[in-house]
């Protein structure tokens, strides 16, 4: 079997935690920030876990995670 290639776009967006869960950043933080409240922007800075419905697909993209 040849080595598998990592999907570099996914590698930049997702990180594995120590227990093997997938961590991601939240969306809606890049532009049009003036109409968003400070509380909303502050909460968007925090990372979150990837939804379980997407985990299997992302793990296929990151074979060595």
N, CA, C and O atoms as a Maestro MAE file, in Angstrom:
{
 s_m_m2io_version
 :::
 2.0.0
}

f_m_ct {
 s_m_title
 :::
 protein
 m_atom[260] {
  # First column is atom index #
  i_m_mmod_type
  r_m_x_coord
  r_m_y_coord
  r_m_z_coord
  i_m_residue_number
  s_m_chain_name
  s_m_pdb_residue_name
  s_m_pdb_atom_name
  i_m_atomic_number
  :::
  1 25 0.837 -1.193 0.000 1 A "UNK " " N  " 7
  2 3 0.000 0.000 0.000 1 A "UNK " " CA " 6
  3 2 0.876 1.249 0.000 1 A "UNK " " C  " 6
  4 15 1.822 1.338 0.782 1 A "UNK " " O  " 8
  5 25 0.575 2.205 -0.860 2 A "UNK " " N  " 7
  6 3 1.308 3.470 -0.803 2 A "UNK " " CA " 6
  7 2 0.841 4.314 0.380 2 A "UNK " " C  " 6
  8 15 -0.205 4.058 0.977 2 A "UNK " " O  " 8
  9 25 1.634 5.314 0.696 3 A "UNK " " N  " 7
  10 3 1.246 6.232 1.757 3 A "UNK " " CA " 6
  11 2 0.034 7.034 1.301 3 A "UNK " " C  " 6
  12 15 -0.128 7.301 0.110 3 A "UNK " " O  " 8
  13 25 -0.810 7.416 2.240 4 A "UNK " " N  " 7
  14 3 -1.991 8.230 1.950 4 A "UNK " " CA " 6
  15 2 -1.636 9.700 2.080 4 A "UNK " " C  " 6
  16 15 -0.837 10.087 2.932 4 A "UNK " " O  " 8
  17 25 -2.236 10.508 1.228 5 A "UNK " " N  " 7
  18 3 -1.985 11.943 1.302 5 A "UNK " " CA " 6
  19 2 -2.989 12.609 2.236 5 A "UNK " " C  " 6
  20 15 -4.180 12.300 2.212 5 A "UNK " " O  " 8
  21 25 -2.490 13.523 3.054 6 A "UNK " " N  " 7
  22 3 -3.330 14.334 3.922 6 A "UNK " " CA " 6
  23 2 -3.969 15.433 3.096 6 A "UNK " " C  " 6
  24 15 -3.309 16.046 2.258 6 A "UNK " " O  " 8
  25 25 -5.251 15.686 3.326 7 A "UNK " " N  " 7
  26 3 -5.941 16.802 2.677 7 A "UNK " " CA " 6
  27 2 -5.515 18.078 3.393 7 A "UNK " " C  " 6
  28 15 -5.914 18.316 4.533 7 A "UNK " " O  " 8
  29 25 -4.697 18.906 2.722 8 A "UNK " " N  " 7
  30 3 -4.057 20.038 3.395 8 A "UNK " " CA " 6
  31 2 -5.062 21.103 3.823 8 A "UNK " " C  " 6
  32 15 -4.850 21.776 4.831 8 A "UNK " " O  " 8
  33 25 -6.155 21.267 3.072 9 A "UNK " " N  " 7
  34 3 -7.185 22.227 3.482 9 A "UNK " " CA " 6
  35 2 -7.827 21.818 4.796 9 A "UNK " " C  " 6
  36 15 -8.080 22.656 5.662 9 A "UNK " " O  " 8
  37 25 -8.092 20.519 4.941 10 A "UNK " " N  " 7
  38 3 -8.683 20.020 6.185 10 A "UNK " " CA " 6
  39 2 -7.677 20.090 7.326 10 A "UNK " " C  " 6
  40 15 -8.049 20.365 8.466 10 A "UNK " " O  " 8
  41 25 -6.409 19.843 7.027 11 A "UNK " " N  " 7
  42 3 -5.379 19.862 8.068 11 A "UNK " " CA " 6
  43 2 -5.238 21.251 8.680 11 A "UNK " " C  " 6
  44 15 -4.911 21.376 9.860 11 A "UNK " " O  " 8
  45 25 -5.481 22.297 7.890 12 A "UNK " " N  " 7
  46 3 -5.385 23.661 8.392 12 A "UNK " " CA " 6
  47 2 -6.607 24.049 9.217 12 A "UNK " " C  " 6
  48 15 -6.537 24.980 10.020 12 A "UNK " " O  " 8
  49 25 -7.715 23.358 9.033 13 A "UNK " " N  " 7
  50 3 -8.969 23.740 9.687 13 A "UNK " " CA " 6
  51 2 -9.295 22.922 10.928 13 A "UNK " " C  " 6
  52 15 -10.006 23.403 11.811 13 A "UNK " " O  " 8
  53 25 -8.793 21.703 11.010 14 A "UNK " " N  " 7
  54 3 -9.158 20.811 12.104 14 A "UNK " " CA " 6
  55 2 -7.917 20.307 12.824 14 A "UNK " " C  " 6
  56 15 -6.883 20.052 12.206 14 A "UNK " " O  " 8
  57 25 -8.037 20.167 14.153 15 A "UNK " " N  " 7
  58 3 -6.959 19.611 14.961 15 A "UNK " " CA " 6
  59 2 -7.556 18.518 15.832 15 A "UNK " " C  " 6
  60 15 -8.710 18.612 16.251 15 A "UNK " " O  " 8
  61 25 -6.771 17.479 16.106 16 A "UNK " " N  " 7
  62 3 -7.203 16.414 16.994 16 A "UNK " " CA " 6
  63 2 -6.835 16.771 18.427 16 A "UNK " " C  " 6
  64 15 -5.751 17.292 18.689 16 A "UNK " " O  " 8
  65 25 -7.747 16.486 19.350 17 A "UNK " " N  " 7
  66 3 -7.441 16.653 20.757 17 A "UNK " " CA " 6
  67 2 -6.680 15.416 21.232 17 A "UNK " " C  " 6
  68 15 -6.497 14.468 20.469 17 A "UNK " " O  " 8
  69 25 -6.245 15.424 22.466 18 A "UNK " " N  " 7
  70 3 -5.501 14.293 22.998 18 A "UNK " " CA " 6
  71 2 -6.309 13.014 23.049 18 A "UNK " " C  " 6
  72 15 -5.748 11.922 22.959 18 A "UNK " " O  " 8
  73 25 -7.626 13.133 23.193 19 A "UNK " " N  " 7
  74 3 -8.486 11.953 23.261 19 A "UNK " " CA " 6
  75 2 -9.014 11.532 21.898 19 A "UNK " " C  " 6
  76 15 -9.774 10.569 21.803 19 A "UNK " " O  " 8
  77 25 -8.616 12.248 20.824 20 A "UNK " " N  " 7
  78 3 -9.008 11.855 19.479 20 A "UNK " " CA " 6
  79 2 -10.218 12.564 18.924 20 A "UNK " " C  " 6
  80 15 -10.658 12.255 17.817 20 A "UNK " " O  " 8
  81 25 -10.773 13.520 19.674 21 A "UNK " " N  " 7
  82 3 -11.899 14.298 19.155 21 A "UNK " " CA " 6
  83 2 -11.365 15.351 18.191 21 A "UNK " " C  " 6
  84 15 -10.171 15.648 18.183 21 A "UNK " " O  " 8
  85 25 -12.263 15.917 17.372 22 A "UNK " " N  " 7
  86 3 -11.866 16.927 16.393 22 A "UNK " " CA " 6
  87 2 -12.285 18.309 16.858 22 A "UNK " " C  " 6
  88 15 -13.436 18.535 17.233 22 A "UNK " " O  " 8
  89 25 -11.329 19.232 16.828 23 A "UNK " " N  " 7
  90 3 -11.542 20.608 17.241 23 A "UNK " " CA " 6
  91 2 -11.593 21.474 15.987 23 A "UNK " " C  " 6
  92 15 -10.885 21.204 15.018 23 A "UNK " " O  " 8
  93 25 -12.428 22.517 16.000 24 A "UNK " " N  " 7
  94 3 -12.523 23.419 14.853 24 A "UNK " " CA " 6
  95 2 -12.737 24.844 15.334 24 A "UNK " " C  " 6
  96 15 -13.114 25.075 16.483 24 A "UNK " " O  " 8
  97 25 -12.493 25.793 14.442 25 A "UNK " " N  " 7
  98 3 -12.803 27.185 14.733 25 A "UNK " " CA " 6
  99 2 -14.189 27.510 14.224 25 A "UNK " " C  " 6
  100 15 -14.703 26.828 13.337 25 A "UNK " " O  " 8
  101 25 -14.799 28.544 14.775 26 A "UNK " " N  " 7
  102 3 -16.133 28.938 14.369 26 A "UNK " " CA " 6
  103 2 -16.077 29.829 13.131 26 A "UNK " " C  " 6
  104 15 -15.066 30.481 12.868 26 A "UNK " " O  " 8
  105 25 -17.155 29.848 12.388 27 A "UNK " " N  " 7
  106 3 -17.264 30.652 11.175 27 A "UNK " " CA " 6
  107 2 -17.754 32.063 11.526 27 A "UNK " " C  " 6
  108 15 -18.024 32.364 12.688 27 A "UNK " " O  " 8
  109 25 -17.864 32.912 10.515 28 A "UNK " " N  " 7
  110 3 -18.431 34.273 10.620 28 A "UNK " " CA " 6
  111 2 -17.541 35.227 11.396 28 A "UNK " " C  " 6
  112 15 -18.049 36.102 12.097 28 A "UNK " " O  " 8
  113 25 -16.213 35.080 11.291 29 A "UNK " " N  " 7
  114 3 -15.323 35.984 12.021 29 A "UNK " " CA " 6
  115 2 -14.459 36.830 11.104 29 A "UNK " " C  " 6
  116 15 -13.646 37.613 11.594 29 A "UNK " " O  " 8
  117 25 -14.605 36.703 9.778 30 A "UNK " " N  " 7
  118 3 -13.609 37.316 8.903 30 A "UNK " " CA " 6
  119 2 -13.952 38.730 8.448 30 A "UNK " " C  " 6
  120 15 -13.044 39.540 8.258 30 A "UNK " " O  " 8
  121 25 -15.221 39.053 8.268 31 A "UNK " " N  " 7
  122 3 -15.573 40.397 7.803 31 A "UNK " " CA " 6
  123 2 -16.985 40.744 8.241 31 A "UNK " " C  " 6
  124 15 -17.695 39.910 8.803 31 A "UNK " " O  " 8
  125 25 -17.392 41.997 7.976 32 A "UNK " " N  " 7
  126 3 -18.677 42.565 8.417 32 A "UNK " " CA " 6
  127 2 -18.813 42.397 9.938 32 A "UNK " " C  " 6
  128 15 -19.804 41.864 10.438 32 A "UNK " " O  " 8
  129 25 -17.793 42.867 10.648 33 A "UNK " " N  " 7
  130 3 -17.773 42.695 12.098 33 A "UNK " " CA " 6
  131 2 -18.426 43.856 12.842 33 A "UNK " " C  " 6
  132 15 -18.669 43.759 14.045 33 A "UNK " " O  " 8
  133 25 -18.718 44.967 12.133 34 A "UNK " " N  " 7
  134 3 -19.242 46.143 12.823 34 A "UNK " " CA " 6
  135 2 -20.650 45.914 13.355 34 A "UNK " " C  " 6
  136 15 -21.010 46.450 14.402 34 A "UNK " " O  " 8
  137 25 -21.443 45.129 12.649 35 A "UNK " " N  " 7
  138 3 -22.825 44.901 13.104 35 A "UNK " " CA " 6
  139 2 -22.936 43.780 14.128 35 A "UNK " " C  " 6
  140 15 -24.014 43.565 14.683 35 A "UNK " " O  " 8
  141 25 -21.854 43.066 14.389 36 A "UNK " " N  " 7
  142 3 -21.882 41.986 15.366 36 A "UNK " " CA " 6
  143 2 -21.498 42.537 16.735 36 A "UNK " " C  " 6
  144 15 -20.583 43.352 16.854 36 A "UNK " " O  " 8
  145 25 -22.201 42.086 17.756 37 A "UNK " " N  " 7
  146 3 -21.934 42.584 19.101 37 A "UNK " " CA " 6
  147 2 -20.584 42.064 19.607 37 A "UNK " " C  " 6
  148 15 -20.055 41.070 19.109 37 A "UNK " " O  " 8
  149 25 -20.052 42.755 20.598 38 A "UNK " " N  " 7
  150 3 -18.776 42.345 21.182 38 A "UNK " " CA " 6
  151 2 -18.897 40.962 21.805 38 A "UNK " " C  " 6
  152 15 -17.961 40.166 21.730 38 A "UNK " " O  " 8
  153 25 -20.035 40.669 22.417 39 A "UNK " " N  " 7
  154 3 -20.255 39.357 23.023 39 A "UNK " " CA " 6
  155 2 -20.240 38.263 21.964 39 A "UNK " " C  " 6
  156 15 -19.653 37.200 22.164 39 A "UNK " " O  " 8
  157 25 -20.892 38.534 20.834 40 A "UNK " " N  " 7
  158 3 -20.934 37.534 19.758 40 A "UNK " " CA " 6
  159 2 -19.548 37.288 19.186 40 A "UNK " " C  " 6
  160 15 -19.164 36.141 18.958 40 A "UNK " " O  " 8
  161 25 -18.791 38.364 18.950 41 A "UNK " " N  " 7
  162 3 -17.436 38.218 18.404 41 A "UNK " " CA " 6
  163 2 -16.519 37.498 19.388 41 A "UNK " " C  " 6
  164 15 -15.672 36.704 18.979 41 A "UNK " " O  " 8
  165 25 -16.680 37.766 20.657 42 A "UNK " " N  " 7
  166 3 -15.874 37.111 21.688 42 A "UNK " " CA " 6
  167 2 -16.150 35.612 21.714 42 A "UNK " " C  " 6
  168 15 -15.222 34.812 21.838 42 A "UNK " " O  " 8
  169 25 -17.415 35.228 21.597 43 A "UNK " " N  " 7
  170 3 -17.763 33.808 21.596 43 A "UNK " " CA " 6
  171 2 -17.328 33.113 20.317 43 A "UNK " " C  " 6
  172 15 -17.074 31.909 20.334 43 A "UNK " " O  " 8
  173 25 -17.236 33.839 19.208 44 A "UNK " " N  " 7
  174 3 -16.785 33.244 17.955 44 A "UNK " " CA " 6
  175 2 -15.288 32.952 17.981 44 A "UNK " " C  " 6
  176 15 -14.813 32.123 17.204 44 A "UNK " " O  " 8
  177 25 -14.532 33.620 18.862 45 A "UNK " " N  " 7
  178 3 -13.091 33.371 18.958 45 A "UNK " " CA " 6
  179 2 -12.791 32.001 19.544 45 A "UNK " " C  " 6
  180 15 -11.741 31.423 19.265 45 A "UNK " " O  " 8
  181 25 -13.692 31.486 20.344 46 A "UNK " " N  " 7
  182 3 -13.457 30.217 21.022 46 A "UNK " " CA " 6
  183 2 -13.614 29.047 20.046 46 A "UNK " " C  " 6
  184 15 -14.470 29.069 19.162 46 A "UNK " " O  " 8
  185 25 -12.789 28.052 20.221 47 A "UNK " " N  " 7
  186 3 -12.920 26.847 19.411 47 A "UNK " " CA " 6
  187 2 -14.070 25.998 19.906 47 A "UNK " " C  " 6
  188 15 -14.606 26.229 20.990 47 A "UNK " " O  " 8
  189 25 -14.447 25.011 19.102 48 A "UNK " " N  " 7
  190 3 -15.517 24.107 19.484 48 A "UNK " " CA " 6
  191 2 -15.251 22.740 18.878 48 A "UNK " " C  " 6
  192 15 -14.363 22.589 18.039 48 A "UNK " " O  " 8
  193 25 -16.016 21.752 19.299 49 A "UNK " " N  " 7
  194 3 -15.860 20.402 18.769 49 A "UNK " " CA " 6
  195 2 -16.643 20.258 17.471 49 A "UNK " " C  " 6
  196 15 -17.689 20.881 17.289 49 A "UNK " " O  " 8
  197 25 -16.125 19.435 16.578 50 A "UNK " " N  " 7
  198 3 -16.806 19.154 15.321 50 A "UNK " " CA " 6
  199 2 -18.003 18.249 15.587 50 A "UNK " " C  " 6
  200 15 -17.939 17.352 16.428 50 A "UNK " " O  " 8
  201 25 -19.093 18.489 14.867 51 A "UNK " " N  " 7
  202 3 -20.300 17.698 15.030 51 A "UNK " " CA " 6
  203 2 -20.048 16.241 14.642 51 A "UNK " " C  " 6
  204 15 -19.290 15.959 13.714 51 A "UNK " " O  " 8
  205 25 -20.683 15.332 15.354 52 A "UNK " " N  " 7
  206 3 -20.422 13.907 15.145 52 A "UNK " " CA " 6
  207 2 -20.808 13.430 13.751 52 A "UNK " " C  " 6
  208 15 -20.272 12.432 13.270 52 A "UNK " " O  " 8
  209 25 -21.743 14.138 13.089 53 A "UNK " " N  " 7
  210 3 -22.156 13.725 11.744 53 A "UNK " " CA " 6
  211 2 -21.063 13.966 10.708 53 A "UNK " " C  " 6
  212 15 -21.111 13.385 9.624 53 A "UNK " " O  " 8
  213 25 -20.087 14.804 11.016 54 A "UNK " " N  " 7
  214 3 -19.015 15.123 10.071 54 A "UNK " " CA " 6
  215 2 -17.692 14.448 10.401 54 A "UNK " " C  " 6
  216 15 -16.762 14.490 9.595 54 A "UNK " " O  " 8
  217 25 -17.592 13.832 11.561 55 A "UNK " " N  " 7
  218 3 -16.299 13.340 12.038 55 A "UNK " " CA " 6
  219 2 -15.724 12.261 11.131 55 A "UNK " " C  " 6
  220 15 -14.529 12.284 10.839 55 A "UNK " " O  " 8
  221 25 -16.544 11.315 10.679 56 A "UNK " " N  " 7
  222 3 -16.038 10.206 9.863 56 A "UNK " " CA " 6
  223 2 -15.449 10.719 8.555 56 A "UNK " " C  " 6
  224 15 -14.406 10.235 8.116 56 A "UNK " " O  " 8
  225 25 -16.101 11.686 7.933 57 A "UNK " " N  " 7
  226 3 -15.605 12.234 6.669 57 A "UNK " " CA " 6
  227 2 -14.285 12.970 6.879 57 A "UNK " " C  " 6
  228 15 -13.372 12.839 6.064 57 A "UNK " " O  " 8
  229 25 -14.173 13.733 7.948 58 A "UNK " " N  " 7
  230 3 -12.947 14.501 8.201 58 A "UNK " " CA " 6
  231 2 -11.797 13.558 8.552 58 A "UNK " " C  " 6
  232 15 -10.654 13.809 8.169 58 A "UNK " " O  " 8
  233 25 -12.085 12.491 9.266 59 A "UNK " " N  " 7
  234 3 -11.037 11.546 9.605 59 A "UNK " " CA " 6
  235 2 -10.489 10.838 8.363 59 A "UNK " " C  " 6
  236 15 -9.328 10.430 8.340 59 A "UNK " " O  " 8
  237 25 -11.315 10.694 7.343 60 A "UNK " " N  " 7
  238 3 -10.824 10.161 6.073 60 A "UNK " " CA " 6
  239 2 -9.866 11.126 5.408 60 A "UNK " " C  " 6
  240 15 -8.916 10.702 4.751 60 A "UNK " " O  " 8
  241 25 -10.106 12.434 5.571 61 A "UNK " " N  " 7
  242 3 -9.229 13.431 4.964 61 A "UNK " " CA " 6
  243 2 -7.902 13.560 5.713 61 A "UNK " " C  " 6
  244 15 -6.900 14.002 5.150 61 A "UNK " " O  " 8
  245 25 -7.910 13.168 6.994 62 A "UNK " " N  " 7
  246 3 -6.714 13.283 7.839 62 A "UNK " " CA " 6
  247 2 -6.315 11.893 8.314 62 A "UNK " " C  " 6
  248 15 -6.566 11.542 9.467 62 A "UNK " " O  " 8
  249 25 -5.704 11.102 7.454 63 A "UNK " " N  " 7
  250 3 -5.451 9.690 7.789 63 A "UNK " " CA " 6
  251 2 -4.440 9.501 8.916 63 A "UNK " " C  " 6
  252 15 -4.445 8.447 9.551 63 A "UNK " " O  " 8
  253 25 -3.588 10.461 9.185 64 A "UNK " " N  " 7
  254 3 -2.545 10.290 10.200 64 A "UNK " " CA " 6
  255 2 -2.789 11.161 11.409 64 A "UNK " " C  " 6
  256 15 -1.846 11.499 12.124 64 A "UNK " " O  " 8
  257 25 -4.038 11.534 11.656 65 A "UNK " " N  " 7
  258 3 -4.386 12.424 12.773 65 A "UNK " " CA " 6
  259 2 -4.380 11.726 14.097 65 A "UNK " " C  " 6
  260 15 -4.653 12.349 15.124 65 A "UNK " " O  " 8
  :::
 }
 m_bond[259] {
  # First column is bond index #
  i_m_from
  i_m_to
  i_m_order
  :::
  1 1 2 1
  2 2 3 1
  3 3 4 2
  4 3 5 1
  5 5 6 1
  6 6 7 1
  7 7 8 2
  8 7 9 1
  9 9 10 1
  10 10 11 1
  11 11 12 2
  12 11 13 1
  13 13 14 1
  14 14 15 1
  15 15 16 2
  16 15 17 1
  17 17 18 1
  18 18 19 1
  19 19 20 2
  20 19 21 1
  21 21 22 1
  22 22 23 1
  23 23 24 2
  24 23 25 1
  25 25 26 1
  26 26 27 1
  27 27 28 2
  28 27 29 1
  29 29 30 1
  30 30 31 1
  31 31 32 2
  32 31 33 1
  33 33 34 1
  34 34 35 1
  35 35 36 2
  36 35 37 1
  37 37 38 1
  38 38 39 1
  39 39 40 2
  40 39 41 1
  41 41 42 1
  42 42 43 1
  43 43 44 2
  44 43 45 1
  45 45 46 1
  46 46 47 1
  47 47 48 2
  48 47 49 1
  49 49 50 1
  50 50 51 1
  51 51 52 2
  52 51 53 1
  53 53 54 1
  54 54 55 1
  55 55 56 2
  56 55 57 1
  57 57 58 1
  58 58 59 1
  59 59 60 2
  60 59 61 1
  61 61 62 1
  62 62 63 1
  63 63 64 2
  64 63 65 1
  65 65 66 1
  66 66 67 1
  67 67 68 2
  68 67 69 1
  69 69 70 1
  70 70 71 1
  71 71 72 2
  72 71 73 1
  73 73 74 1
  74 74 75 1
  75 75 76 2
  76 75 77 1
  77 77 78 1
  78 78 79 1
  79 79 80 2
  80 79 81 1
  81 81 82 1
  82 82 83 1
  83 83 84 2
  84 83 85 1
  85 85 86 1
  86 86 87 1
  87 87 88 2
  88 87 89 1
  89 89 90 1
  90 90 91 1
  91 91 92 2
  92 91 93 1
  93 93 94 1
  94 94 95 1
  95 95 96 2
  96 95 97 1
  97 97 98 1
  98 98 99 1
  99 99 100 2
  100 99 101 1
  101 101 102 1
  102 102 103 1
  103 103 104 2
  104 103 105 1
  105 105 106 1
  106 106 107 1
  107 107 108 2
  108 107 109 1
  109 109 110 1
  110 110 111 1
  111 111 112 2
  112 111 113 1
  113 113 114 1
  114 114 115 1
  115 115 116 2
  116 115 117 1
  117 117 118 1
  118 118 119 1
  119 119 120 2
  120 119 121 1
  121 121 122 1
  122 122 123 1
  123 123 124 2
  124 123 125 1
  125 125 126 1
  126 126 127 1
  127 127 128 2
  128 127 129 1
  129 129 130 1
  130 130 131 1
  131 131 132 2
  132 131 133 1
  133 133 134 1
  134 134 135 1
  135 135 136 2
  136 135 137 1
  137 137 138 1
  138 138 139 1
  139 139 140 2
  140 139 141 1
  141 141 142 1
  142 142 143 1
  143 143 144 2
  144 143 145 1
  145 145 146 1
  146 146 147 1
  147 147 148 2
  148 147 149 1
  149 149 150 1
  150 150 151 1
  151 151 152 2
  152 151 153 1
  153 153 154 1
  154 154 155 1
  155 155 156 2
  156 155 157 1
  157 157 158 1
  158 158 159 1
  159 159 160 2
  160 159 161 1
  161 161 162 1
  162 162 163 1
  163 163 164 2
  164 163 165 1
  165 165 166 1
  166 166 167 1
  167 167 168 2
  168 167 169 1
  169 169 170 1
  170 170 171 1
  171 171 172 2
  172 171 173 1
  173 173 174 1
  174 174 175 1
  175 175 176 2
  176 175 177 1
  177 177 178 1
  178 178 179 1
  179 179 180 2
  180 179 181 1
  181 181 182 1
  182 182 183 1
  183 183 184 2
  184 183 185 1
  185 185 186 1
  186 186 187 1
  187 187 188 2
  188 187 189 1
  189 189 190 1
  190 190 191 1
  191 191 192 2
  192 191 193 1
  193 193 194 1
  194 194 195 1
  195 195 196 2
  196 195 197 1
  197 197 198 1
  198 198 199 1
  199 199 200 2
  200 199 201 1
  201 201 202 1
  202 202 203 1
  203 203 204 2
  204 203 205 1
  205 205 206 1
  206 206 207 1
  207 207 208 2
  208 207 209 1
  209 209 210 1
  210 210 211 1
  211 211 212 2
  212 211 213 1
  213 213 214 1
  214 214 215 1
  215 215 216 2
  216 215 217 1
  217 217 218 1
  218 218 219 1
  219 219 220 2
  220 219 221 1
  221 221 222 1
  222 222 223 1
  223 223 224 2
  224 223 225 1
  225 225 226 1
  226 226 227 1
  227 227 228 2
  228 227 229 1
  229 229 230 1
  230 230 231 1
  231 231 232 2
  232 231 233 1
  233 233 234 1
  234 234 235 1
  235 235 236 2
  236 235 237 1
  237 237 238 1
  238 238 239 1
  239 239 240 2
  240 239 241 1
  241 241 242 1
  242 242 243 1
  243 243 244 2
  244 243 245 1
  245 245 246 1
  246 246 247 1
  247 247 248 2
  248 247 249 1
  249 249 250 1
  250 250 251 1
  251 251 252 2
  252 251 253 1
  253 253 254 1
  254 254 255 1
  255 255 256 2
  256 255 257 1
  257 257 258 1
  258 258 259 1
  259 259 260 2
  :::
 }
}
